[in-house]
Amino acid sequence: MSGKADVGIATEGLSRFEGLVSFPCYEWHHAVVVPAGHPLLAFKKISLQDLAEHPLITYDQGFTGRGHIDEAFRKAGIETDVVLTAMDSDVIQQYVSLGLGVGIVASMAVDHLPDNLKTISASHLFASNITRVAVRRGAFLREYTIDFIRELAPKLSLKELGEAVSWRK
């Protein structure tokens, strides 16, 4: 909003600012991370109740789809024990490695886990998340910025982008 950055990329919060226009980039889900040998690995398909029986480690409020995590438990009427939060999935994974709880992280953050950690799908538990790219409404964008935005949001048409911002042809 202050003009210090031309482009913002986030999953939560961008749509709340009147002065920004945002466009969807991609959809993603959460995954559960547990230490190898954890009891949750024995389940064919875990439930929210199964998760809630363990201390949870996940993202800080307002980051990386945390709202969808909280909302799922709230709607199910299930109390959770979120023992630690962080803004970074690597930090969450480190806490899980130390045995401090079960992690809930972005699924793309678990592509290359260390051998001592395992992943459990959680796409059926939490609403999907949409990462968005945002710019100030009416901002002047250079060609390379437009190219960058279109790489992030390939379905975005130049017409849609042009209605929100300005650029030289």
C-alpha positions as a Markdown table, in Angstrom:
| # | Residue | x | y | z |
|---|---|---|---|---|
| 1 | Met | 0.0 | 0.0 | 0.0 |
| 2 | Ser | 2.9 | 2.4 | 0.8 |
| 3 | Gly | 4.5 | 1.9 | -2.7 |
| 4 | Lys | 7.6 | 0.3 | -1.3 |
| 5 | Ala | 6.8 | -2.9 | -3.3 |
| 6 | Asp | 5.2 | -3.3 | -6.7 |
| 7 | Val | 3.8 | -6.7 | -6.1 |
| 8 | Gly | 2.5 | -8.6 | -3.1 |
| 9 | Ile | 2.1 | -12.4 | -2.9 |
| 10 | Ala | 0.2 | -14.0 | -0.1 |
| 11 | Thr | -2.5 | -16.5 | 0.7 |
| 12 | Glu | -4.4 | -14.5 | 3.3 |
| 13 | Gly | -5.1 | -10.9 | 3.8 |
| 14 | Leu | -4.6 | -9.4 | 0.3 |
| 15 | Ser | -8.3 | -9.2 | -0.5 |
| 16 | Arg | -9.0 | -7.1 | 2.6 |
| 17 | Phe | -7.4 | -4.0 | 1.3 |
| 18 | Glu | -9.5 | -1.6 | -0.8 |
| 19 | Gly | -6.4 | -0.1 | -2.4 |
| 20 | Leu | -5.2 | -3.4 | -3.7 |
| 21 | Val | -6.4 | -5.6 | -6.5 |
| 22 | Ser | -5.5 | -9.2 | -6.3 |
| 23 | Phe | -5.6 | -12.1 | -8.7 |
| 24 | Pro | -5.5 | -15.9 | -8.0 |
| 25 | Cys | -2.3 | -17.7 | -8.8 |
| 26 | Tyr | -2.7 | -21.3 | -7.6 |
| 27 | Glu | -4.6 | -23.5 | -5.2 |
| 28 | Trp | -3.0 | -25.6 | -2.5 |
| 29 | His | -3.8 | -27.7 | 0.6 |
| 30 | His | -2.4 | -28.4 | 4.0 |
| 31 | Ala | -0.5 | -31.5 | 5.0 |
| 32 | Val | 0.3 | -33.0 | 8.4 |
| 33 | Val | 3.9 | -33.7 | 9.4 |
| 34 | Val | 4.7 | -36.3 | 12.1 |
| 35 | Pro | 7.9 | -38.0 | 13.3 |
| 36 | Ala | 8.5 | -41.4 | 11.7 |
| 37 | Gly | 6.7 | -44.1 | 13.7 |
| 38 | His | 4.0 | -41.7 | 15.0 |
| 39 | Pro | 0.6 | -43.3 | 15.8 |
| 40 | Leu | -1.2 | -41.1 | 13.2 |
| 41 | Leu | 0.6 | -43.0 | 10.5 |
| 42 | Ala | -1.5 | -46.1 | 11.3 |
| 43 | Phe | -4.7 | -44.4 | 10.1 |
| 44 | Lys | -5.8 | -44.9 | 6.5 |
| 45 | Lys | -7.5 | -41.4 | 6.6 |
| 46 | Ile | -7.1 | -39.2 | 9.7 |
| 47 | Ser | -9.9 | -37.0 | 11.1 |
| 48 | Leu | -9.9 | -33.7 | 12.8 |
| 49 | Gln | -10.6 | -35.5 | 16.0 |
| 50 | Asp | -7.5 | -37.7 | 15.5 |
| 51 | Leu | -5.4 | -34.6 | 15.0 |
| 52 | Ala | -6.9 | -32.8 | 18.0 |
| 53 | Glu | -5.7 | -35.6 | 20.3 |
| 54 | His | -2.1 | -34.4 | 19.8 |
| 55 | Pro | -0.4 | -31.1 | 20.5 |
| 56 | Leu | -0.4 | -29.1 | 17.3 |
| 57 | Ile | 2.3 | -26.9 | 15.7 |
| 58 | Thr | 1.2 | -24.7 | 12.8 |
| 59 | Tyr | 1.4 | -21.2 | 11.3 |
| 60 | Asp | 0.9 | -17.9 | 13.1 |
| 61 | Gln | -2.5 | -16.3 | 12.8 |
| 62 | Gly | -3.0 | -14.7 | 9.4 |
| 63 | Phe | -0.3 | -16.7 | 7.7 |
| 64 | Thr | -0.3 | -19.6 | 5.2 |
| 65 | Gly | -4.0 | -20.6 | 5.4 |
| 66 | Arg | -4.1 | -20.7 | 9.2 |
| 67 | Gly | -7.7 | -19.3 | 9.1 |
| 68 | His | -8.8 | -22.5 | 7.3 |
| 69 | Ile | -7.2 | -24.7 | 9.9 |
| 70 | Asp | -8.9 | -22.8 | 12.8 |
| 71 | Glu | -12.2 | -22.7 | 10.9 |
| 72 | Ala | -12.3 | -26.5 | 10.3 |
| 73 | Phe | -11.9 | -27.2 | 14.0 |
| 74 | Arg | -14.3 | -24.5 | 15.0 |
| 75 | Lys | -17.0 | -25.8 | 12.7 |
| 76 | Ala | -16.5 | -29.3 | 14.0 |
| 77 | Gly | -16.7 | -28.1 | 17.6 |
| 78 | Ile | -13.3 | -29.6 | 18.4 |
| 79 | Glu | -10.9 | -27.9 | 20.8 |
| 80 | Thr | -7.3 | -28.0 | 19.9 |
| 81 | Asp | -4.0 | -27.5 | 21.7 |
| 82 | Val | -1.8 | -25.4 | 19.5 |
| 83 | Val | 1.4 | -25.5 | 21.5 |
| 84 | Leu | 3.6 | -23.6 | 19.0 |
| 85 | Thr | 3.3 | -21.4 | 16.0 |
| 86 | Ala | 5.7 | -20.1 | 13.4 |
| 87 | Met | 5.7 | -18.2 | 10.1 |
| 88 | Asp | 7.9 | -20.7 | 8.4 |
| 89 | Ser | 7.3 | -24.4 | 7.6 |
| 90 | Asp | 11.0 | -25.3 | 8.2 |
| 91 | Val | 10.7 | -24.0 | 11.8 |
| 92 | Ile | 7.4 | -26.0 | 12.3 |
| 93 | Gln | 9.2 | -29.1 | 10.9 |
| 94 | Gln | 12.1 | -28.6 | 13.3 |
| 95 | Tyr | 9.7 | -28.4 | 16.2 |
| 96 | Val | 8.0 | -31.7 | 15.0 |
| 97 | Ser | 11.5 | -33.3 | 14.7 |
| 98 | Leu | 12.1 | -32.4 | 18.4 |
| 99 | Gly | 8.9 | -34.2 | 19.3 |
| 100 | Leu | 7.0 | -31.1 | 20.4 |
| 101 | Gly | 3.8 | -31.9 | 18.5 |
| 102 | Val | 2.2 | -32.7 | 15.1 |
| 103 | Gly | 2.7 | -30.1 | 12.4 |
| 104 | Ile | 0.2 | -28.7 | 10.0 |
| 105 | Val | 1.9 | -27.0 | 7.1 |
| 106 | Ala | 1.5 | -26.1 | 3.4 |
| 107 | Ser | 1.6 | -29.3 | 1.3 |
| 108 | Met | 4.3 | -27.8 | -1.0 |
| 109 | Ala | 6.6 | -27.4 | 2.0 |
| 110 | Val | 6.8 | -31.2 | 2.5 |
| 111 | Asp | 8.3 | -32.2 | -0.9 |
| 112 | His | 11.7 | -32.9 | 0.6 |
| 113 | Leu | 11.3 | -33.9 | 4.2 |
| 114 | Pro | 14.2 | -35.4 | 6.1 |
| 115 | Asp | 14.0 | -39.2 | 6.7 |
| 116 | Asn | 12.8 | -38.7 | 10.3 |
| 117 | Leu | 9.6 | -37.0 | 9.3 |
| 118 | Lys | 6.6 | -38.3 | 7.4 |
| 119 | Thr | 3.6 | -36.6 | 5.7 |
| 120 | Ile | -0.1 | -37.4 | 6.0 |
| 121 | Ser | -2.6 | -35.9 | 3.6 |
| 122 | Ala | -4.9 | -33.3 | 5.1 |
| 123 | Ser | -6.6 | -32.1 | 1.9 |
| 124 | His | -9.9 | -33.7 | 3.1 |
| 125 | Leu | -9.7 | -31.9 | 6.4 |
| 126 | Phe | -9.2 | -28.2 | 5.6 |
| 127 | Ala | -10.6 | -25.9 | 2.9 |
| 128 | Ser | -8.2 | -25.4 | -0.1 |
| 129 | Asn | -6.1 | -22.2 | -0.1 |
| 130 | Ile | -5.6 | -19.7 | -2.9 |
| 131 | Thr | -2.4 | -17.9 | -3.2 |
| 132 | Arg | -2.9 | -14.5 | -4.8 |
| 133 | Val | -0.7 | -11.8 | -6.3 |
| 134 | Ala | -1.7 | -8.2 | -5.6 |
| 135 | Val | -0.8 | -4.7 | -6.9 |
| 136 | Arg | -2.0 | -1.3 | -5.9 |
| 137 | Arg | -5.2 | -0.4 | -7.7 |
| 138 | Gly | -4.4 | 1.9 | -10.6 |
| 139 | Ala | -0.6 | 1.4 | -10.2 |
| 140 | Phe | 1.7 | 1.9 | -13.2 |
| 141 | Leu | 3.5 | -1.4 | -13.9 |
| 142 | Arg | 6.5 | -1.9 | -16.1 |
| 143 | Glu | 6.5 | -4.7 | -18.7 |
| 144 | Tyr | 8.8 | -7.0 | -16.6 |
| 145 | Thr | 6.4 | -6.7 | -13.7 |
| 146 | Ile | 3.4 | -7.6 | -15.9 |
| 147 | Asp | 5.4 | -10.6 | -17.2 |
| 148 | Phe | 6.2 | -11.6 | -13.6 |
| 149 | Ile | 2.5 | -11.4 | -12.6 |
| 150 | Arg | 1.5 | -13.4 | -15.7 |
| 151 | Glu | 4.0 | -16.1 | -14.8 |
| 152 | Leu | 2.4 | -16.4 | -11.3 |
| 153 | Ala | -1.1 | -16.2 | -12.6 |
| 154 | Pro | -1.1 | -17.6 | -16.2 |
| 155 | Lys | -4.9 | -17.7 | -16.5 |
| 156 | Leu | -5.0 | -13.9 | -15.9 |
| 157 | Ser | -5.8 | -12.0 | -19.1 |
| 158 | Leu | -4.1 | -8.8 | -20.1 |
| 159 | Lys | -7.6 | -7.2 | -20.2 |
| 160 | Glu | -8.3 | -8.2 | -16.5 |
| 161 | Leu | -4.9 | -6.9 | -15.5 |
| 162 | Gly | -5.3 | -3.7 | -17.5 |
| 163 | Glu | -8.6 | -2.9 | -15.9 |
| 164 | Ala | -6.9 | -2.7 | -12.5 |
| 165 | Val | -3.6 | -1.1 | -13.3 |
| 166 | Ser | -1.8 | 1.1 | -15.9 |
| 167 | Trp | 1.1 | 0.3 | -18.2 |
| 168 | Arg | 2.7 | 1.5 | -21.4 |
| 169 | Lys | 2.1 | -0.4 | -24.6 |
